[in-house]
Amino acid sequence: MYKKIIHSNSERKKKTIIRHWLTCVRVKLLNIFCEEITLLVSILSLCLLLLLYFFTCMSVFIILCDVFVSYAVSQLSEGNVPLYVICK
């Protein structure tokens, strides 16, 4: 009977150690997973920010080109620009 109790305590200790080890492994994997998700979200945010910056710059460029072309067409229609300026 005494030997069985010792064996039982030994088994409990093994199970406790295994449970503790599995818990530690789960926590570490969860931390690694959370770090990877955070990194991925940061990279995606940066990409979206760069796309927004690119489209903003392109929009400003297109607006400036439109203004310049409109001004040039209005000057041409009024006849204020000499022909040799257009040909150069």
FIRO-788579 format. One line per field, with one value per residue (C-alpha): y, x, z; residue number from 0; residue in three letters. Coordinates in steps of 0.1 Angstrom, whole numbers. Example, Ala and Ser with C-alpha at 12.3 -4.5 7.8 and 13.67 -1.06 7.14 Angstrom:
% residues 2
v: [-45/-11];
u: [123/137];
w: [78/71];
resi: [0/1];
resn: [ALA/SER];
This chain:
% residues 88
v: [0/24/17/25/59/68/57/77/108/103/101/133/151/139/150/184/189/179/203/231/225/224/257/273/262/274/308/311/302/326/354/346/345/379/394/382/395/429/430/421/448/473/464/466/500/513/500/516/549/548/541/570/592/581/587/620/631/618/637/669/663/656/687/709/695/701/737/742/727/747/779/771/763/795/815/798/804/841/843/856/830/835/805/800/793/765/750/750];
u: [0/28/45/13/9/45/39/7/26/53/27/10/44/50/16/20/54/40/10/33/56/27/13/47/49/14/22/54/37/9/35/53/21/10/44/41/5/17/46/22/-3/26/39/4/-2/30/21/-13/3/27/-1/-21/10/16/-21/-21/11/-4/-36/-17/4/-27/-45/-14/-12/-48/-45/-14/-31/-63/-42/-23/-54/-71/-40/-39/-76/-71/-41/-18/10/32/34/71/67/43/67/97];
w: [0/9/-25/-44/-27/-36/-71/-72/-59/-85/-113/-100/-101/-136/-147/-130/-147/-181/-176/-165/-195/-219/-204/-209/-244/-252/-237/-256/-289/-282/-275/-307/-327/-312/-321/-357/-360/-346/-371/-399/-390/-388/-422/-437/-421/-435/-470/-468/-457/-486/-511/-496/-500/-536/-546/-529/-548/-580/-574/-568/-599/-620/-607/-614/-650/-655/-643/-666/-696/-690/-687/-719/-738/-727/-737/-771/-777/-769/-792/-765/-771/-802/-826/-822/-784/-792/-818/-795];
resi: [0/1/2/3/4/5/6/7/8/9/10/11/12/13/14/15/16/17/18/19/20/21/22/23/24/25/26/27/28/29/30/31/32/33/34/35/36/37/38/39/40/41/42/43/44/45/46/47/48/49/50/51/52/53/54/55/56/57/58/59/60/61/62/63/64/65/66/67/68/69/70/71/72/73/74/75/76/77/78/79/80/81/82/83/84/85/86/87];
resn: [MET/TYR/LYS/LYS/ILE/ILE/HIS/SER/ASN/SER/GLU/ARG/LYS/LYS/LYS/THR/ILE/ILE/ARG/HIS/TRP/LEU/THR/CYS/VAL/ARG/VAL/LYS/LEU/LEU/ASN/ILE/PHE/CYS/GLU/GLU/ILE/THR/LEU/LEU/VAL/SER/ILE/LEU/SER/LEU/CYS/LEU/LEU/LEU/LEU/LEU/TYR/PHE/PHE/THR/CYS/MET/SER/VAL/PHE/ILE/ILE/LEU/CYS/ASP/VAL/PHE/VAL/SER/TYR/ALA/VAL/SER/GLN/LEU/SER/GLU/GLY/ASN/VAL/PRO/LEU/TYR/VAL/ILE/CYS/LYS];
